[in-house]
Amino acid sequence: MNKHFTLTAVAPVPPVSLKLKFADGHEATVDLTRIIESSPVLACAALGEGGLIVSFGDDDMLELGADNLRARAIEQAGGYSHEFLWNWMAKHSLTLDEAARAIGISRRMLAYYRSGKNPVPKTVALTCLGWETCGKKAA
């Protein structure tokens, strides 16, 4: 189990946010406005599946994964999450080896960032975005 994707506490923050605490000590507040349209459901927020999800009362249709919540919180704070790399690679149909070569870092480092243990460095994210604009044609 990855501590960086395991929640130890969740608390509603009105009107439509959650305060999250992860097993590795990371704490963040994530705005769920685009996911949840009304705040009463937040009062029912609870940890589920050993801290791997947040569930909302008896609503089986609304469960949010801890990994997705952490990624959203990182991105809302102006950072780049592991999901940024997954999405960038998928958008361009790149394997791990191809993506690492495209942005000039080792396969091991790219895999490390993609694992989500630490946020993606801004320099790596900007290199990905630059590759889309300039480097893709040369690659």
Rosetta constraint file for C-alpha pairs under 8 A:
AtomPair CA 1 CA 6 HARMONIC 7.53 0.50
AtomPair CA 2 CA 6 HARMONIC 6.35 0.50
AtomPair CA 3 CA 7 HARMONIC 7.92 0.50
AtomPair CA 3 CA 22 HARMONIC 6.88 0.50
AtomPair CA 3 CA 23 HARMONIC 4.90 0.50
AtomPair CA 3 CA 24 HARMONIC 5.23 0.50
AtomPair CA 4 CA 22 HARMONIC 6.16 0.50
AtomPair CA 4 CA 23 HARMONIC 6.30 0.50
AtomPair CA 4 CA 24 HARMONIC 5.42 0.50
AtomPair CA 4 CA 26 HARMONIC 7.61 0.50
AtomPair CA 4 CA 67 HARMONIC 7.97 0.50
AtomPair CA 4 CA 116 HARMONIC 7.53 0.50
AtomPair CA 4 CA 117 HARMONIC 5.88 0.50
AtomPair CA 5 CA 22 HARMONIC 6.80 0.50
AtomPair CA 5 CA 23 HARMONIC 7.66 0.50
AtomPair CA 5 CA 52 HARMONIC 6.74 0.50
AtomPair CA 5 CA 66 HARMONIC 5.49 0.50
AtomPair CA 5 CA 67 HARMONIC 5.00 0.50
AtomPair CA 5 CA 70 HARMONIC 7.29 0.50
AtomPair CA 6 CA 22 HARMONIC 5.54 0.50
AtomPair CA 6 CA 23 HARMONIC 5.59 0.50
AtomPair CA 6 CA 50 HARMONIC 7.58 0.50
AtomPair CA 6 CA 51 HARMONIC 5.04 0.50
AtomPair CA 6 CA 52 HARMONIC 5.22 0.50
AtomPair CA 6 CA 66 HARMONIC 6.29 0.50
AtomPair CA 6 CA 67 HARMONIC 7.83 0.50
AtomPair CA 7 CA 20 HARMONIC 6.96 0.50
AtomPair CA 7 CA 21 HARMONIC 5.75 0.50
AtomPair CA 7 CA 22 HARMONIC 4.24 0.50
AtomPair CA 7 CA 23 HARMONIC 5.83 0.50
AtomPair CA 7 CA 47 HARMONIC 7.24 0.50
AtomPair CA 7 CA 50 HARMONIC 7.96 0.50
AtomPair CA 7 CA 51 HARMONIC 4.43 0.50
AtomPair CA 7 CA 52 HARMONIC 6.25 0.50
AtomPair CA 7 CA 53 HARMONIC 7.61 0.50
AtomPair CA 7 CA 66 HARMONIC 6.41 0.50
AtomPair CA 8 CA 20 HARMONIC 7.88 0.50
AtomPair CA 8 CA 21 HARMONIC 5.62 0.50
AtomPair CA 8 CA 22 HARMONIC 5.36 0.50
AtomPair CA 8 CA 23 HARMONIC 5.66 0.50
AtomPair CA 8 CA 47 HARMONIC 7.66 0.50
AtomPair CA 8 CA 51 HARMONIC 6.01 0.50
AtomPair CA 9 CA 20 HARMONIC 5.94 0.50
AtomPair CA 9 CA 21 HARMONIC 5.07 0.50
AtomPair CA 9 CA 22 HARMONIC 7.11 0.50
AtomPair CA 9 CA 47 HARMONIC 7.02 0.50
AtomPair CA 9 CA 51 HARMONIC 8.00 0.50
AtomPair CA 10 CA 18 HARMONIC 6.57 0.50
AtomPair CA 10 CA 19 HARMONIC 5.62 0.50
AtomPair CA 10 CA 20 HARMONIC 4.81 0.50
AtomPair CA 10 CA 21 HARMONIC 6.49 0.50
AtomPair CA 10 CA 45 HARMONIC 7.06 0.50
AtomPair CA 10 CA 46 HARMONIC 6.52 0.50
AtomPair CA 10 CA 47 HARMONIC 6.73 0.50
AtomPair CA 10 CA 54 HARMONIC 7.73 0.50
AtomPair CA 11 CA 18 HARMONIC 5.61 0.50
AtomPair CA 11 CA 19 HARMONIC 5.10 0.50
AtomPair CA 11 CA 20 HARMONIC 6.81 0.50
AtomPair CA 11 CA 45 HARMONIC 6.96 0.50
AtomPair CA 11 CA 46 HARMONIC 7.92 0.50
AtomPair CA 12 CA 16 HARMONIC 7.59 0.50
AtomPair CA 12 CA 17 HARMONIC 6.09 0.50
AtomPair CA 12 CA 18 HARMONIC 4.61 0.50
AtomPair CA 12 CA 19 HARMONIC 6.21 0.50
AtomPair CA 12 CA 42 HARMONIC 5.55 0.50
AtomPair CA 12 CA 43 HARMONIC 6.08 0.50
AtomPair CA 12 CA 45 HARMONIC 6.88 0.50
AtomPair CA 13 CA 17 HARMONIC 4.89 0.50
AtomPair CA 13 CA 18 HARMONIC 5.25 0.50
AtomPair CA 13 CA 19 HARMONIC 6.39 0.50
AtomPair CA 14 CA 39 HARMONIC 7.05 0.50
AtomPair CA 15 CA 39 HARMONIC 5.77 0.50
AtomPair CA 16 CA 31 HARMONIC 6.12 0.50
AtomPair CA 16 CA 32 HARMONIC 5.60 0.50
AtomPair CA 16 CA 33 HARMONIC 5.63 0.50
AtomPair CA 16 CA 36 HARMONIC 7.18 0.50
AtomPair CA 16 CA 38 HARMONIC 7.32 0.50
AtomPair CA 16 CA 39 HARMONIC 5.34 0.50
AtomPair CA 16 CA 42 HARMONIC 6.97 0.50
AtomPair CA 17 CA 29 HARMONIC 6.64 0.50
AtomPair CA 17 CA 30 HARMONIC 5.44 0.50
AtomPair CA 17 CA 31 HARMONIC 4.29 0.50
AtomPair CA 17 CA 32 HARMONIC 5.40 0.50
AtomPair CA 17 CA 33 HARMONIC 7.36 0.50
AtomPair CA 17 CA 42 HARMONIC 7.75 0.50
AtomPair CA 18 CA 29 HARMONIC 5.51 0.50
AtomPair CA 18 CA 30 HARMONIC 5.43 0.50
AtomPair CA 18 CA 31 HARMONIC 6.69 0.50
AtomPair CA 18 CA 32 HARMONIC 7.52 0.50
AtomPair CA 18 CA 42 HARMONIC 7.66 0.50
AtomPair CA 19 CA 27 HARMONIC 7.41 0.50
AtomPair CA 19 CA 28 HARMONIC 5.92 0.50
AtomPair CA 19 CA 29 HARMONIC 4.36 0.50
AtomPair CA 19 CA 30 HARMONIC 6.63 0.50
AtomPair CA 20 CA 27 HARMONIC 5.58 0.50
AtomPair CA 20 CA 28 HARMONIC 5.29 0.50
AtomPair CA 20 CA 29 HARMONIC 5.95 0.50
AtomPair CA 20 CA 30 HARMONIC 7.61 0.50
AtomPair CA 21 CA 25 HARMONIC 6.58 0.50
AtomPair CA 21 CA 26 HARMONIC 5.96 0.50
AtomPair CA 21 CA 27 HARMONIC 4.49 0.50
AtomPair CA 21 CA 28 HARMONIC 6.68 0.50
AtomPair CA 22 CA 26 HARMONIC 5.31 0.50
AtomPair CA 22 CA 27 HARMONIC 6.31 0.50
AtomPair CA 28 CA 70 HARMONIC 7.65 0.50
AtomPair CA 28 CA 73 HARMONIC 6.22 0.50
AtomPair CA 28 CA 74 HARMONIC 8.00 0.50
AtomPair CA 29 CA 73 HARMONIC 6.31 0.50
AtomPair CA 30 CA 69 HARMONIC 6.98 0.50
AtomPair CA 30 CA 70 HARMONIC 7.99 0.50
AtomPair CA 30 CA 72 HARMONIC 6.70 0.50
AtomPair CA 30 CA 73 HARMONIC 4.79 0.50
AtomPair CA 30 CA 76 HARMONIC 7.29 0.50
AtomPair CA 31 CA 73 HARMONIC 7.59 0.50
AtomPair CA 31 CA 76 HARMONIC 7.86 0.50
AtomPair CA 32 CA 36 HARMONIC 5.78 0.50
AtomPair CA 33 CA 37 HARMONIC 6.22 0.50
AtomPair CA 36 CA 41 HARMONIC 7.98 0.50
AtomPair CA 39 CA 43 HARMONIC 7.52 0.50
AtomPair CA 40 CA 44 HARMONIC 7.71 0.50
AtomPair CA 41 CA 45 HARMONIC 7.11 0.50
AtomPair CA 41 CA 56 HARMONIC 6.28 0.50
AtomPair CA 41 CA 57 HARMONIC 7.58 0.50
AtomPair CA 42 CA 56 HARMONIC 6.91 0.50
AtomPair CA 44 CA 55 HARMONIC 7.79 0.50
AtomPair CA 44 CA 56 HARMONIC 4.98 0.50
AtomPair CA 44 CA 57 HARMONIC 4.97 0.50
AtomPair CA 45 CA 54 HARMONIC 6.32 0.50
AtomPair CA 45 CA 55 HARMONIC 5.71 0.50
AtomPair CA 45 CA 56 HARMONIC 4.61 0.50
AtomPair CA 45 CA 57 HARMONIC 6.68 0.50
AtomPair CA 46 CA 54 HARMONIC 5.50 0.50
AtomPair CA 46 CA 55 HARMONIC 5.40 0.50
AtomPair CA 46 CA 56 HARMONIC 6.30 0.50
AtomPair CA 46 CA 57 HARMONIC 7.45 0.50
AtomPair CA 47 CA 51 HARMONIC 5.31 0.50
AtomPair CA 47 CA 52 HARMONIC 7.49 0.50
AtomPair CA 47 CA 53 HARMONIC 6.03 0.50
AtomPair CA 47 CA 54 HARMONIC 4.76 0.50
AtomPair CA 47 CA 55 HARMONIC 6.28 0.50
AtomPair CA 48 CA 52 HARMONIC 6.37 0.50
AtomPair CA 48 CA 53 HARMONIC 5.12 0.50
AtomPair CA 48 CA 54 HARMONIC 5.64 0.50
AtomPair CA 48 CA 55 HARMONIC 6.11 0.50
AtomPair CA 49 CA 53 HARMONIC 6.16 0.50
AtomPair CA 51 CA 66 HARMONIC 7.31 0.50
AtomPair CA 52 CA 65 HARMONIC 6.02 0.50
AtomPair CA 52 CA 66 HARMONIC 5.19 0.50
AtomPair CA 52 CA 67 HARMONIC 7.68 0.50
AtomPair CA 53 CA 63 HARMONIC 6.43 0.50
AtomPair CA 53 CA 64 HARMONIC 5.43 0.50
AtomPair CA 53 CA 65 HARMONIC 4.36 0.50
AtomPair CA 53 CA 66 HARMONIC 5.11 0.50
AtomPair CA 54 CA 63 HARMONIC 5.66 0.50
AtomPair CA 54 CA 64 HARMONIC 5.22 0.50
AtomPair CA 54 CA 65 HARMONIC 6.47 0.50
AtomPair CA 54 CA 66 HARMONIC 6.97 0.50
AtomPair CA 55 CA 59 HARMONIC 7.60 0.50
AtomPair CA 55 CA 60 HARMONIC 7.71 0.50
AtomPair CA 55 CA 62 HARMONIC 6.49 0.50
AtomPair CA 55 CA 63 HARMONIC 4.62 0.50
AtomPair CA 55 CA 64 HARMONIC 6.64 0.50
AtomPair CA 56 CA 60 HARMONIC 7.77 0.50
AtomPair CA 56 CA 62 HARMONIC 6.41 0.50
AtomPair CA 56 CA 63 HARMONIC 6.71 0.50
AtomPair CA 64 CA 68 HARMONIC 7.08 0.50
AtomPair CA 64 CA 69 HARMONIC 6.89 0.50
AtomPair CA 65 CA 69 HARMONIC 6.23 0.50
AtomPair CA 66 CA 70 HARMONIC 6.10 0.50
AtomPair CA 67 CA 71 HARMONIC 6.22 0.50
AtomPair CA 68 CA 72 HARMONIC 6.09 0.50
AtomPair CA 68 CA 83 HARMONIC 7.99 0.50
AtomPair CA 69 CA 73 HARMONIC 6.12 0.50
AtomPair CA 70 CA 74 HARMONIC 6.18 0.50
AtomPair CA 71 CA 75 HARMONIC 6.20 0.50
AtomPair CA 71 CA 80 HARMONIC 7.79 0.50
AtomPair CA 71 CA 81 HARMONIC 5.04 0.50
AtomPair CA 71 CA 82 HARMONIC 6.85 0.50
AtomPair CA 71 CA 83 HARMONIC 6.53 0.50
AtomPair CA 72 CA 76 HARMONIC 5.98 0.50
AtomPair CA 72 CA 81 HARMONIC 7.72 0.50
AtomPair CA 73 CA 77 HARMONIC 6.22 0.50
AtomPair CA 74 CA 78 HARMONIC 6.62 0.50
AtomPair CA 74 CA 79 HARMONIC 5.21 0.50
AtomPair CA 74 CA 80 HARMONIC 6.35 0.50
AtomPair CA 74 CA 81 HARMONIC 6.06 0.50
AtomPair CA 74 CA 119 HARMONIC 7.39 0.50
AtomPair CA 75 CA 79 HARMONIC 4.75 0.50
AtomPair CA 75 CA 80 HARMONIC 5.41 0.50
AtomPair CA 75 CA 81 HARMONIC 6.33 0.50
AtomPair CA 79 CA 119 HARMONIC 7.06 0.50
AtomPair CA 79 CA 120 HARMONIC 7.52 0.50
AtomPair CA 79 CA 122 HARMONIC 7.15 0.50
AtomPair CA 80 CA 84 HARMONIC 6.16 0.50
AtomPair CA 80 CA 119 HARMONIC 5.95 0.50
AtomPair CA 80 CA 120 HARMONIC 5.25 0.50
AtomPair CA 80 CA 121 HARMONIC 7.11 0.50
AtomPair CA 80 CA 122 HARMONIC 6.87 0.50
AtomPair CA 80 CA 125 HARMONIC 6.82 0.50
AtomPair CA 81 CA 85 HARMONIC 7.33 0.50
AtomPair CA 81 CA 116 HARMONIC 6.75 0.50
AtomPair CA 81 CA 118 HARMONIC 7.99 0.50
AtomPair CA 81 CA 119 HARMONIC 5.10 0.50
AtomPair CA 81 CA 120 HARMONIC 5.62 0.50
AtomPair CA 82 CA 86 HARMONIC 6.47 0.50
AtomPair CA 82 CA 113 HARMONIC 6.19 0.50
AtomPair CA 82 CA 114 HARMONIC 4.64 0.50
AtomPair CA 82 CA 115 HARMONIC 6.33 0.50
AtomPair CA 82 CA 116 HARMONIC 4.72 0.50
AtomPair CA 82 CA 119 HARMONIC 6.55 0.50
AtomPair CA 82 CA 120 HARMONIC 6.37 0.50
AtomPair CA 83 CA 87 HARMONIC 5.93 0.50
AtomPair CA 83 CA 114 HARMONIC 7.32 0.50
AtomPair CA 83 CA 116 HARMONIC 7.87 0.50
AtomPair CA 84 CA 88 HARMONIC 6.04 0.50
AtomPair CA 84 CA 125 HARMONIC 7.86 0.50
AtomPair CA 85 CA 89 HARMONIC 6.02 0.50
AtomPair CA 85 CA 113 HARMONIC 7.98 0.50
AtomPair CA 85 CA 114 HARMONIC 6.05 0.50
AtomPair CA 85 CA 120 HARMONIC 7.97 0.50
AtomPair CA 85 CA 125 HARMONIC 7.76 0.50
AtomPair CA 86 CA 90 HARMONIC 6.14 0.50
AtomPair CA 86 CA 114 HARMONIC 6.76 0.50
AtomPair CA 87 CA 91 HARMONIC 5.93 0.50
AtomPair CA 88 CA 92 HARMONIC 6.44 0.50
AtomPair CA 88 CA 128 HARMONIC 7.48 0.50
AtomPair CA 89 CA 93 HARMONIC 5.79 0.50
AtomPair CA 89 CA 94 HARMONIC 4.94 0.50
AtomPair CA 89 CA 95 HARMONIC 7.02 0.50
AtomPair CA 89 CA 96 HARMONIC 7.87 0.50
AtomPair CA 89 CA 99 HARMONIC 6.65 0.50
AtomPair CA 90 CA 94 HARMONIC 6.38 0.50
AtomPair CA 94 CA 98 HARMONIC 5.57 0.50
AtomPair CA 94 CA 99 HARMONIC 5.53 0.50
AtomPair CA 95 CA 99 HARMONIC 5.98 0.50
AtomPair CA 96 CA 100 HARMONIC 6.10 0.50
AtomPair CA 96 CA 107 HARMONIC 6.42 0.50
AtomPair CA 96 CA 110 HARMONIC 7.36 0.50
AtomPair CA 96 CA 111 HARMONIC 7.28 0.50
AtomPair CA 97 CA 101 HARMONIC 6.26 0.50
AtomPair CA 97 CA 107 HARMONIC 5.78 0.50
AtomPair CA 98 CA 102 HARMONIC 6.07 0.50
AtomPair CA 99 CA 103 HARMONIC 6.37 0.50
AtomPair CA 100 CA 104 HARMONIC 5.83 0.50
AtomPair CA 100 CA 105 HARMONIC 5.19 0.50
AtomPair CA 100 CA 106 HARMONIC 5.71 0.50
AtomPair CA 100 CA 107 HARMONIC 5.25 0.50
AtomPair CA 100 CA 110 HARMONIC 6.18 0.50
AtomPair CA 101 CA 105 HARMONIC 6.49 0.50
AtomPair CA 101 CA 106 HARMONIC 7.41 0.50
AtomPair CA 101 CA 107 HARMONIC 7.87 0.50
AtomPair CA 102 CA 131 HARMONIC 7.18 0.50
AtomPair CA 102 CA 135 HARMONIC 7.65 0.50
AtomPair CA 102 CA 136 HARMONIC 7.91 0.50
AtomPair CA 102 CA 139 HARMONIC 6.95 0.50
AtomPair CA 103 CA 124 HARMONIC 7.44 0.50
AtomPair CA 103 CA 127 HARMONIC 5.98 0.50
AtomPair CA 103 CA 128 HARMONIC 6.22 0.50
AtomPair CA 103 CA 131 HARMONIC 6.99 0.50
AtomPair CA 105 CA 109 HARMONIC 6.62 0.50
AtomPair CA 105 CA 110 HARMONIC 6.81 0.50
AtomPair CA 106 CA 110 HARMONIC 6.36 0.50
AtomPair CA 107 CA 111 HARMONIC 6.10 0.50
AtomPair CA 108 CA 112 HARMONIC 6.13 0.50
AtomPair CA 109 CA 113 HARMONIC 6.27 0.50
AtomPair CA 110 CA 114 HARMONIC 5.99 0.50
AtomPair CA 111 CA 115 HARMONIC 6.07 0.50
AtomPair CA 112 CA 116 HARMONIC 7.32 0.50
AtomPair CA 112 CA 117 HARMONIC 7.25 0.50
AtomPair CA 113 CA 117 HARMONIC 6.88 0.50
AtomPair CA 113 CA 118 HARMONIC 6.29 0.50
AtomPair CA 113 CA 119 HARMONIC 6.71 0.50
AtomPair CA 113 CA 120 HARMONIC 5.52 0.50
AtomPair CA 114 CA 120 HARMONIC 7.68 0.50
AtomPair CA 116 CA 120 HARMONIC 7.94 0.50
AtomPair CA 120 CA 124 HARMONIC 6.64 0.50
AtomPair CA 120 CA 125 HARMONIC 6.66 0.50
AtomPair CA 121 CA 125 HARMONIC 6.49 0.50
AtomPair CA 122 CA 126 HARMONIC 6.01 0.50
AtomPair CA 123 CA 127 HARMONIC 6.08 0.50
AtomPair CA 124 CA 128 HARMONIC 6.32 0.50
AtomPair CA 125 CA 129 HARMONIC 6.35 0.50
AtomPair CA 126 CA 130 HARMONIC 5.96 0.50
AtomPair CA 127 CA 131 HARMONIC 6.00 0.50
AtomPair CA 128 CA 132 HARMONIC 6.49 0.50
AtomPair CA 129 CA 133 HARMONIC 6.67 0.50
AtomPair CA 130 CA 134 HARMONIC 5.94 0.50
AtomPair CA 130 CA 135 HARMONIC 6.86 0.50
AtomPair CA 131 CA 135 HARMONIC 4.21 0.50
AtomPair CA 131 CA 136 HARMONIC 5.39 0.50
AtomPair CA 132 CA 136 HARMONIC 5.54 0.50
AtomPair CA 134 CA 138 HARMONIC 7.51 0.50
AtomPair CA 135 CA 139 HARMONIC 6.07 0.50
